[in-house]
């Protein structure tokens, strides 16, 4: 990348539900010349290793903090988040799973971040969440989750869970938590299904249109769009799994699919998935 191009790039805060395609957009940002700066990931504080316990202690809120995390919300000090926001430079991006409040969104906009909200069919989010947590020993929920049957795991992904040491929000609550971001006029909302292209069961024309809009919003060179289109789908980031639209229909038990669709109907309609 030419040096003068770097100065046109913005600072980006990329927000999403966990397993909603965060890494697909992050890969697009990488291909457009951005660099990852930080991650506002609750897992950094919730895991039961000594490093995470120390991080939890050092970042505890002394008064009112910021809530990070959507599935597993945790409150950390405002100073910790402020340092991350202040250190991020143009041409860098932060990934996050933030909801429930406009606080961090408002602060990011004050600091001239361009904000992106990724959404995905919640049923596909549940289908991606189950194998990810079951296999990922570093996930703070892995131990309790892996002791459940497959049917119970999908119920937890949908209904939530309240355990002795950790809890998980219901999928409906997690989706509602994104309202401040989705309703913000300053935030670019991108659907996972719109950027996977034909390789992921989508549409190449829509993919290119959305990626062009993204590039325009964040100051990236549009002449790189074809390069992004050619390389965005597939492996290259550590949590990529299938990336296929509607693959959840073959993964989630049929009885849970029906209940899930019925109870998530207000979200599915608002996000144009039914």
C-alpha positions in Angstrom: 0.0 0.0 0.0 1.3 3.5 -0.9 2.0 5.7 2.1 -0.6 8.3 1.0 -3.3 5.7 1.0 -2.7 5.0 4.7 -3.8 8.5 5.6 -7.2 8.0 4.0 -8.1 5.0 6.1 -10.3 5.6 9.1 -10.4 4.0 12.6 -13.0 1.2 12.7 -14.9 -0.4 15.5 -16.5 -3.6 14.3 -19.3 -5.0 16.4 -21.3 -8.2 16.2 -22.9 -11.1 18.0 -20.4 -13.9 18.6 -20.4 -16.3 15.6 -22.2 -13.8 13.4 -19.4 -13.4 10.9 -17.0 -11.1 12.7 -14.0 -12.7 11.2 -15.4 -12.4 7.6 -15.6 -8.7 7.9 -12.3 -8.6 9.7 -10.7 -10.5 6.8 -12.2 -7.9 4.4 -10.6 -5.1 6.5 -7.3 -7.0 6.4 -7.5 -7.3 2.6 -8.3 -3.6 2.3 -5.1 -2.7 4.1 -6.3 -2.4 7.8 -4.6 -3.9 10.8 -6.2 -5.4 13.9 -5.5 -3.3 17.0 -7.5 -4.7 19.9 -10.4 -6.9 20.8 -13.1 -6.1 23.3 -13.7 -9.8 24.1 -15.3 -10.8 27.4 -13.4 -14.1 27.1 -10.2 -12.3 27.9 -11.7 -11.7 31.4 -14.0 -14.7 32.0 -11.6 -17.6 31.4 -10.4 -19.4 34.5 -6.6 -19.1 33.9 -4.5 -17.0 36.3 -3.8 -14.5 33.5 -7.5 -13.9 33.1 -8.2 -13.7 36.8 -5.4 -11.0 37.0 -6.9 -9.2 34.1 -10.3 -9.3 35.7 -8.9 -7.8 38.9 -6.9 -5.1 37.2 -9.8 -4.0 35.0 -12.5 -4.2 37.6 -14.8 -1.1 37.7 -14.2 1.2 40.6 -17.4 3.1 39.9 -19.6 2.7 36.9 -17.9 0.7 34.2 -18.6 -0.3 30.6 -20.4 -3.5 29.8 -18.7 -5.7 27.2 -19.9 -9.0 25.9 -23.3 -10.0 24.7 -23.6 -13.7 25.4 -21.7 -13.3 28.7 -21.8 -9.6 29.7 -19.1 -8.4 32.1 -18.5 -4.9 33.4 -14.9 -3.5 33.2 -13.5 -0.2 34.1 -14.1 2.7 31.8 -10.4 3.6 31.9 -9.5 0.2 30.3 -11.8 0.7 27.4 -10.8 4.4 27.0 -7.2 3.4 26.7 -8.0 0.9 23.9 -10.1 3.5 22.0 -7.4 6.2 22.5 -4.5 4.0 21.3 -6.3 2.9 18.1 -4.8 4.7 15.1 -6.2 5.4 11.6 -5.9 2.2 9.5 -6.6 0.0 12.5 -9.7 -1.7 13.7 -11.2 -3.0 17.0 -13.4 -6.1 17.1 -16.1 -6.3 19.8 -19.2 -8.0 21.0 -21.0 -5.1 22.7 -24.6 -4.4 23.5 -27.2 -3.3 26.0 -26.0 0.3 26.1 -25.0 3.2 23.9 -22.1 4.2 26.1 -19.2 2.7 24.1 -20.8 3.5 20.8 -21.2 7.1 21.7 -17.6 7.4 22.9 -16.3 5.7 19.8 -18.2 8.2 17.6 -16.8 11.1 19.7 -13.3 9.8 18.9 -14.1 9.6 15.1 -14.4 5.9 14.7 -16.4 4.5 11.9 -18.7 1.9 13.4 -19.8 -1.3 11.7 -22.5 -3.7 13.0 -22.5 -7.2 11.6 -25.8 -9.2 11.7 -26.6 -12.7 10.7 -29.7 -15.0 10.8 -29.8 -15.8 14.5 -30.5 -19.4 13.7 -27.2 -19.6 11.8 -25.5 -17.9 14.8 -26.8 -20.7 17.1 -25.7 -23.4 14.6 -22.2 -21.9 14.5 -22.0 -21.3 18.3 -22.5 -25.0 19.3 -19.6 -26.7 17.6 -17.3 -23.7 18.3 -17.8 -23.8 22.1 -17.8 -27.6 22.2 -14.4 -27.8 20.5 -12.7 -24.6 21.9 -11.1 -25.5 25.2 -10.2 -21.8 25.7 -13.8 -20.7 25.7 -14.9 -19.9 29.3 -18.1 -21.9 28.8 -16.5 -25.0 27.2 -16.2 -27.2 30.3 -19.9 -27.0 31.3 -21.1 -26.9 27.7 -19.2 -30.0 26.6 -20.9 -32.1 29.4 -24.3 -31.6 27.7 -25.9 -33.7 25.0 -26.1 -32.2 21.5 -29.8 -31.5 22.0 -29.1 -29.7 25.3 -26.3 -27.7 23.6 -28.6 -26.3 21.0 -31.2 -25.5 23.7 -28.5 -23.5 25.6 -27.5 -21.7 22.4 -31.1 -20.7 22.0 -32.6 -20.4 25.5 -29.5 -19.4 27.4 -28.1 -20.9 30.6 -27.7 -20.1 34.2 -24.9 -22.0 35.9 -23.0 -21.8 39.1 -19.9 -20.1 37.6 -21.1 -18.8 34.3 -24.3 -17.8 32.5 -25.3 -17.2 28.9 -28.0 -14.8 27.7 -30.8 -16.2 25.5 -30.4 -15.6 21.8 -33.4 -13.3 21.8 -31.9 -11.1 24.5 -28.5 -11.1 22.8 -30.1 -9.9 19.5 -32.1 -7.2 21.3 -28.9 -6.0 22.9 -27.7 -4.8 19.5 -30.5 -2.3 19.1 -28.4 0.8 20.0 -26.0 -0.1 17.3 -28.5 -1.1 14.6 -30.6 2.0 15.2 -27.6 4.4 15.1 -27.6 6.5 11.9 -23.8 6.6 12.1 -23.4 2.8 12.0 -23.1 0.8 8.8 -25.1 -2.4 9.3 -23.9 -5.3 7.2 -25.5 -8.7 6.8 -23.3 -11.8 6.8 -25.4 -13.2 4.0 -24.7 -10.2 1.8 -20.9 -10.6 1.8 -20.3 -14.3 1.4 -21.0 -14.2 -2.3 -21.9 -17.1 -4.5 -19.3 -19.4 -2.8 -21.3 -19.1 0.4 -24.7 -19.4 -1.2 -25.2 -15.7 -1.7 -25.1 -13.2 -4.6 -21.8 -11.9 -6.1 -23.4 -8.7 -7.3 -24.7 -7.9 -3.8 -21.4 -8.9 -2.3 -19.5 -6.4 -4.4 -22.1 -3.6 -3.8 -21.8 -4.1 0.0 -18.0 -4.3 0.0 -17.9 -1.1 -2.1 -20.1 0.7 0.4 -17.9 -0.6 3.2 -14.7 0.7 1.5 -16.3 4.1 0.9 -17.4 4.4 4.5 -13.9 3.6 6.0 -11.7 5.4 3.5 -10.4 2.3 1.8 -9.3 2.3 -1.9 -12.1 1.0 -4.1 -9.7 -0.4 -6.6 -9.0 -3.2 -4.1 -12.6 -4.5 -4.1 -12.0 -7.1 -6.8 -9.1 -8.4 -4.8 -11.3 -8.6 -1.7 -14.0 -10.4 -3.6 -11.6 -13.0 -4.8 -10.1 -13.7 -1.4 -12.6 -13.1 1.3 -14.4 -16.4 1.4 -12.7 -19.4 2.9 -9.9 -20.0 5.5 -7.5 -17.4 6.6 -8.9 -16.4 9.9 -8.9 -18.9 12.8 -12.6 -19.3 13.4 -13.9 -19.8 9.9 -16.0 -22.9 9.7 -18.5 -23.2 6.8 -19.7 -19.8 5.9 -22.7 -21.2 4.1 -26.1 -19.5 4.1 -28.9 -21.8 5.5 -26.5 -24.6 6.6 -28.2 -24.3 10.0 -31.2 -26.1 8.5 -29.1 -29.3 8.3 -27.5 -28.9 11.8 -30.1 -27.7 14.3 -32.5 -30.5 15.4 -35.9 -30.0 13.6 -37.9 -29.7 16.8 -35.6 -26.9 18.0 -35.7 -25.2 14.6 -39.4 -24.8 14.8 -39.5 -23.4 18.3 -36.5 -21.1 17.6 -38.2 -19.6 14.5 -41.4 -19.0 16.4 -39.9 -17.3 19.4 -37.4 -15.3 17.4 -40.0 -14.1 14.9 -39.9 -10.4 15.9 -36.1 -10.3 15.4 -36.3 -12.4 12.2 -38.9 -10.1 10.7 -37.1 -6.9 11.8 -33.8 -8.1 10.3 -35.6 -9.4 7.1 -34.9 -13.1 7.6 -38.6 -14.2 7.2 
